[in-house]
Amino acid sequence: MILRPNAEFVFSHPAHFVALGFGSGLSPFAPGTVGTLLAFPLYGALADQLDSLQLFLLLCSLYLLGVWACRKTGEDLGIADHTSMNWDEVVAFMLVLMLTPAGLAWQAFAFFAFRAFDVVKPQPIRHFDRTLKGGFGVMFDDIVAAFYTLLLMAAVARIWA
């Protein structure tokens, strides 16, 4: 069991590089938050190059890549959902950004709401986090947190409209 992976571990296998968010998961403080922040520049670069359908299909592919990478990395670390694995936050938050209204206020709201849902894990997120195993389990609970974030944003937009 590896309690704290290092740069050598990140670069020892492509799955590790992906699952640890290109190394951002090595952050000693809040690697999930760092992964969520990483989603901003990645999304910005991709959104400038792809139309909505292409971007959505790419996010689906990145999700499937994450299932594989997180399974392999969890096995190698000896902890199925190690805190350093943050690709799940990266992909889920890029999906949130794809559907977030333009503007810094909405993006900040989306960021803090997503982090809150990911950390607090209200039901059924907590249920999925505890029962689904392997790479699919690692990735899926963050997609549910993304759904909750989008639902909350839709409710706020409706109230403020």
N, C-alpha and C positions, 0 to 999 in steps of 0.2 A: 504494500500500500504506500502510495506517495502522498504525503500530506501537503506539500507545497512544491508544485512543479517549477522548473526553471527553464531558462531559454534553451538549454540543451534538449530538454524534453519536448518543447514546442516544435523544434526543428528536426526531431528524430523520426517523425512520420507525418505525412500530409494531413491525416485525420486530426492529429494533435494541433497542427497549425490552424486548421479550420475551427475545431471545437473551442479552442482558447482564443478565438477572435483575433487571429493574426498576432497573437502575443499579448493582446490587451487584457486577457484573463490572468496575467501574471501580476496585475495591480495588487498591491498589498491591502488596499482599501477599496471595498465595494466593487469587485470585478464585474458584477452584473450591471451596475450603474455605468461603469466604463464601457461595457459592451453596448448598452443602450445609447450612450453618447457617440460611439463609433458608427451607429446606424445613420446619424445625420450626414456626415460627409459621403458615406457610401451611397445613401439614397440620393443625395444631391447629384453625385456624378452619374448615377444610373438614370435618374429621371430626366436628365438633360439629353441623354442619348437614345432613350427608348420611349415608345408610345405606351399607353396604359396597359394594353393587352400584353405586349412584350414584357413589360415590367412585372406584371402579375405572374406570367409564366416563368420568368426568371426567379421570382420569389418562391414559387412552388418548387423549382429545381433546387434553390438554396436550402429550402426546408428539407427536402429529401437528402441532400448532401449532409445536412446537419444530423439527420437521423443516423446515417452511417458514421459520421465523424464522432458524434457524441457516444454512440455505442462503443466504438473501438477505443476511444480515449477513456471512457469510464472503466472499461475492462482493464486497460493498461494502468490506470491510476488506482484501481482497486476500490473505487467509490463510484457507483453508477451515475450520480448527479453531483459531481465534484463542483465546489463553488467557483473554481477557476474556469470552468466551461461556461462561456457566455455567448456562444453562437446562437443559442435559443433566443436570447434577448435581442441580438442584432437583427435576426430575421423577422421576429415578431414585431419589433418596433419599426422596421422598414415598412411592413404592411400597414401599421398605424399611420405612418407618415404619408403613405400613398393615398390614404383616405382622409387626411387631416386638412381642414380649410387652410388657405394661404394665410400667412402672417405669423409673426413671432409669438404673439400671445397664444394663439391656438397651438403652436408647436410646443411652447413651454407647458401649457395645460396638458397636452397629450403626454409629454415626457413625465411630468409628476404623477399624473393619473396612472400611467402604465407602471411606473416604478412602485407606486402604492399597491396596485393590484398584484404585482409580481412578488412583493415582499410579504404583504398581509395574507395573501392567498385565500380570499373568501371562497366559500363553496360555489361551484363544484371544483374550482381550481385546486384546492387542498386535496380533495378526493383523488383527482387525476394525478397530482404530484405524488401521492402516497401509494397509489395502486398500479399505475402504468409504469413499466420498467423499461430499461434499455434506452436506446436513442430516441425511440418514438415517445416515450414518457418524458424524457428531458425536453424535447421540442414542443410537445402538445400542450402542456400546462401554460406555456407562454403565449401560445396562440389563443387560448381561452382568456388570458389576461389582456391580450390585444382586443379581443371581442368586447370584453367589459369596458375597456377604455373607449372604444368606438361607440358603444352604447351610451356611455356617460356623456361623451361629446355631443352625440345626437340629441340627448335630452337637454343639455345645456343650450345648444344652438336653438332648439325649439322654444325654450323658455325665453331666451334673449331676443328671439326674432320679432 
